């Protein structure tokens, strides 16, 4: 039986990380940082409850930091597998991760000059030296349509209309001849935007994980 664990984006908007376990394999869907309050930011310094060395695959929905910004920590802590993303997401994540590392270093230096901050606050979450090892693991997949990461895990990608490269991902898990479809919406855009496609809807799901940042109000 497949197992799904929320490692972020549960009870809060940011820090998207979903661990899927099936047929002896582990797949991480998104790997974002927590953003917002000091308490949320402090979560970024805590080790992942699942050992990165034991995760086999990582797949990204898009390049915003709350979905990809913890990747340098994942790799630094032992992850060696591929990081799958479409080319637009790879291009944007390359820019955003380099910029994030630079800002982490600047913020840490500023904190070191401020005695009110504790020792943890004075260390960057990661540095520019952590970025290249992460980027080397990025592997391109189709912008839309299907792709396999293993015999157990097949993805179908749909345009989410959120930013350039953003996707909703339908994961088909095959175990003992049975197929289960888990849809990860990623962040969803709006209809009728001038420079982005309208969001596309996956046709079916046994389990749906849907973002709901503005679900209780007009936006």
Secondary structure, 3 states (H helix, E strand, C coil): CCEEEECCCCCCCCCCCEEEEECCEEEEECCCCCCCCHHHHHHCCCCCCCCHHHCCEEECCCCCHHHHCCHHHHHHCCCCCCEEEEHHHHHHHHHHHHHHHHHHHHHHHHHHCCCCCCCHHHCCCCCHHHHHHHHCCEEEECCCEEEECCCCEEEEEEECCCCCCCEEEEEEEEECCEEEEEEECCCCCCCCCCCCCCCCCCCCCCEEECCCCCCCCCC
